[in-house]
């Protein structure tokens, strides 16, 4: 599958520097740059496959990158794609250490137990985020295969990441704080355990993109819906952290930042609609289209209509 690359991506891929830093927003094509960089090093710079190490945070991300590299460039072998743990495990084995890894059957049992508890937790939580996860994870609960283990890892790692960000308030943008939940939804859709029409790697990547945009919208819309209550109860809210350094009241805060919030939420809506158009849904397309192009927009309007300050000040939103 040929991938169109822009000038900035090509510059990163062909860089001759010892170190190259790529800074880009989630979903902008960093993984595409990395796998093309790997191919460039092997094919053009004649670097040996065994001398390349690609490190990422999760096994799922590593497997995804390795699969994309092999499929796009038609390779039978690939460099090491893995986590720090995976790399160090291989080093320890090579140095003669006897490392015991939990039996696969026991691991599945533990994961199934944890996932069951997670279902109980999300069913007790009435937020939009939890309602979506409960519905989206139902197929995994019915069909317990290797993807369940991956999804459980992804959920656990990213919920921990999100919890730490929210607890320590160590984030500087909406993109950064919404990323963990966006990634959870993206991987839930990408790794959906049932076969779908015209199933292939490219389709799974498109499901990932749709899921990322949808997950980001869910996180941001939940935060907007909860903003007033969170201010009153002194609970965490990303908009309060990012836009309320002067301890404004709810009405003052919403008037000062609604245009920026609207930009991000509207961008998610547009991305969801665009990604939906390129995914060849053959069953229930009209229902899915209705949910994406009408349902989530109506939900946004419903929340905006509950904020008198917006109506009273005639603020225009881009939706």
C-alpha positions, 0 to 999 in steps of 0.5 A: 500500500503506497502512502502519500508523504508530505515534505516534512515527513520526507525530511524526517525520513531522509535525515542524515543527522545522528538524532532526529526529533519529530514533534507532531500531533496524535494521528498526524502520521508519526508511525508512518514516518518511523516505518518509512525511516526504517525502510530508508535506513535498510534500503538506501543506507544499507543498515543491517536489519539486526542493527535497528531497534524500534522502541514504543510504549506498548506491545500492541503499538509495537506489533502494529508498527511491525505489521504495517512495516512488513505489509507495506514494504512486502518484507518477510523479516523486520527489525526489532519492534518492541517495548523497553521490557521486551528489549531488556528481556531479550538481552537478559536471555542472551546473557544467560539469565533464566527468566520465567514468564507466566503461563499463557493459560494463567495469564488469560485467566488473570486478564479475564478476571481483570476485564470482568472487574473492569466491566463492573466498574464501567457499568457503575460509572454513568459517564459517556466514556464508560457507557461507550466502553461498556458497549464497545467491549461487549464483543471482546467479552463474548469472544475471548481471544488474543485481542482481549489480552491486547485490549486489556493491556491497552486499557490498563496502560492508558487509564493509568497514564490518564490517571497520572496526567489528571492527578499531577496536572502535567499536561499542556494541551488538549491533545495531550490530555485526551490522547490516552482515552482516544487511543483506547477507543482507537484500539478497541475498533482496530482490534475488533474481534469479529471479521468485518466485510473486506477485512484487511490491514488497511481497513483496520488502520481506518477503523483506528483513525475513526476510533481515535477521533471518536474517543477524543470527541467523547473525552472532550464532550464529557469534560464540557458536560461536567465542567460546571459541576467539577468547578463547584466540587473542585474536581479535576477538569481538563478545561479548568486546568488549561484555561482557568489560571485566574480562578474564573467563575464558570460563566467567565471561564466558558466565555473565555475558552468556548471558541477554543473548545469548539475548535477541538470538538468540531475538528473531531466531528469533522474527522469522524465524518471524513473517516466514516466516508472511506470505511466500506460499511455494508451493514447498518451504514445508515445507522452508523452514519446517523450516529456519527453525522447527527447523533454526536452533533445533537449531543454537542448542541444539547450540552451547549444549550444548557449553558445560558452564558453562551446563548446570552452572549450570542457566541457562535460555534463552528458546528 
